[in-house]
Amino acid sequence: MGVAGGLSAVSTGLSAFGSISEGQTKAANIRQQGEDKFLSSLYSSEQATLAAQVGDLKATQTDNYLRDQTQGQLANNYAELATTNTSDNSPTSWAVKNRFEQQADDTRTTATGNLRFQAQADRNAALLYMFSGYKAKQEAESNAQAAETSGFLGAAGGLLKGLSGISFG
């Protein structure tokens, strides 16, 4: 094998190394993109979890506030009945009191239910963001492995092609 053959072998080796290096670089970039998507999804998940916690707190505060409002209004009604010398045990008084309590309970249930529903939607979104991040990371790893394999196969093909053209005699 002469100088030309030696240079051809070196050239083939460098070409193979370049293919491997290209595959590894591409794989590293794919992994980094997957990691970036994962971290972004993790952040979104944490934001949605925080929103759910705030929603739960708002629902509890709204429930307490509306219960206090109802009790205050009932106290006013009793005071009004007392000033008019009306019995609070009369059927009319009970009907008015029961109707008022029913309407107040419906309002409170609807208001807090809406807040709790939104909080649950935020918790669901948090889970979806988290799963999306893990999926992006898994896909990136799979694609990175494919890029590395492609680089190695390209190197092997280049080596075989280069070696087949070298004359050893």
C-alpha positions in Angstrom: 0.0 0.0 0.0 1.5 3.3 -1.1 1.2 6.8 0.1 -2.0 7.3 -1.8 -3.5 4.2 -0.2 -2.4 5.4 3.2 -3.9 8.8 2.7 -7.1 7.2 1.4 -7.3 5.1 4.6 -6.7 8.1 6.7 -9.3 10.0 4.8 -11.8 7.2 5.2 -11.1 7.1 8.9 -11.6 10.8 9.3 -14.8 10.6 7.3 -16.0 7.9 9.6 -15.1 9.9 12.7 -17.0 12.9 11.2 -20.1 10.7 10.7 -19.9 9.5 14.3 -19.3 13.1 15.6 -22.2 14.4 13.6 -24.5 11.8 14.9 -23.5 12.5 18.5 -23.8 16.2 18.1 -27.3 15.8 16.6 -28.2 13.5 19.4 -27.0 16.0 22.0 -29.1 18.7 20.4 -32.2 16.5 20.3 -31.7 15.6 24.0 -31.3 19.3 24.9 -34.5 20.1 23.1 -36.3 17.3 24.9 -35.0 18.6 28.2 -36.1 22.1 27.4 -39.6 20.9 26.6 -39.7 18.9 29.7 -38.7 21.8 31.9 -41.2 24.1 30.2 -43.9 21.5 30.8 -42.8 21.1 34.4 -43.1 24.9 34.9 -46.5 25.0 33.3 -47.6 22.1 35.5 -46.4 23.9 38.6 -48.3 27.0 37.6 -51.5 25.0 37.0 -51.1 23.3 40.4 -50.7 26.7 42.0 -53.8 28.0 40.3 -55.7 24.9 41.6 -54.6 25.7 45.1 -55.7 29.3 44.8 -59.0 28.1 43.4 -59.5 25.8 46.4 -58.7 28.7 48.7 -61.1 31.0 46.9 -63.9 28.4 47.1 -63.4 28.0 50.9 -63.3 31.7 51.5 -66.4 32.2 49.3 -68.2 29.5 51.2 -67.4 31.0 54.6 -68.3 34.5 53.4 -71.6 33.5 52.0 -72.5 31.5 55.1 -71.7 34.5 57.3 -73.8 36.7 55.0 -76.7 34.3 55.3 -76.5 34.1 59.1 -76.3 37.9 59.3 -79.4 38.3 57.1 -81.3 35.7 59.2 -80.3 37.6 62.3 -81.7 40.8 60.7 -84.9 39.0 59.8 -85.3 37.7 63.4 -84.7 41.2 64.7 -87.3 42.6 62.3 -89.8 40.0 63.4 -89.1 40.9 67.1 -89.7 44.6 66.5 -93.1 43.9 64.9 -94.1 41.5 67.6 -94.5 38.7 65.1 -93.9 35.2 66.2 -90.8 33.6 64.6 -92.6 30.2 65.1 -95.5 31.1 62.7 -95.9 29.1 59.5 -95.3 32.3 57.5 -92.1 33.1 59.3 -90.8 29.6 58.8 -91.7 29.6 55.1 -89.9 32.9 54.6 -86.9 31.7 56.6 -86.7 28.4 54.7 -87.1 30.0 51.3 -84.4 32.5 52.1 -82.0 29.8 53.4 -82.7 27.7 50.3 -81.9 30.5 48.0 -78.7 31.4 50.0 -77.6 27.8 49.9 -78.2 27.5 46.2 -76.2 30.7 45.6 -73.3 29.5 47.9 -73.3 26.0 46.3 -73.2 27.4 42.8 -70.5 29.9 43.5 -68.2 27.5 45.4 -69.0 24.7 42.9 -67.8 26.8 40.0 -64.6 27.7 41.9 -63.9 24.0 42.8 -64.7 22.9 39.2 -62.1 25.4 37.9 -59.6 24.2 40.5 -60.1 20.6 39.3 -59.6 21.7 35.7 -56.3 23.3 36.8 -55.2 20.1 38.5 -56.1 18.1 35.4 -54.1 20.6 33.3 -51.1 20.2 35.6 -51.2 16.4 35.1 -51.4 16.9 31.3 -48.5 19.3 31.3 -46.4 16.8 33.4 -47.2 13.9 31.1 -46.5 16.0 28.0 -43.1 16.9 29.4 -42.2 13.3 30.2 -43.4 12.2 26.7 -41.3 14.9 25.0 -38.3 13.8 27.0 -38.8 10.1 26.0 -39.3 11.0 22.4 -36.2 13.1 22.4 -34.2 10.2 23.9 -35.5 7.8 21.2 -34.7 10.3 18.4 -31.2 10.9 19.9 -30.5 7.2 20.0 -31.6 7.0 16.3 -29.3 9.9 15.4 -26.3 8.2 17.2 -27.1 4.9 15.4 -27.3 6.7 12.1 -23.9 8.3 12.7 -22.3 4.9 13.6 -23.9 3.2 10.6 -22.8 6.0 8.3 -19.3 5.6 9.7 -19.3 1.9 9.2 -20.6 2.2 5.6 -17.9 4.8 4.9 -15.2 2.6 6.3 -16.3 -0.4 4.3 -16.6 1.7 1.1 -13.1 3.2 1.7 -11.5 -0.1 2.6 -13.0 -1.8 -0.5 -11.2 0.7 -2.7 -7.8 0.1 -1.2 -5.5 -2.3 -3.0 -3.3 -4.3 -0.6 -1.2 -5.9 -3.2 
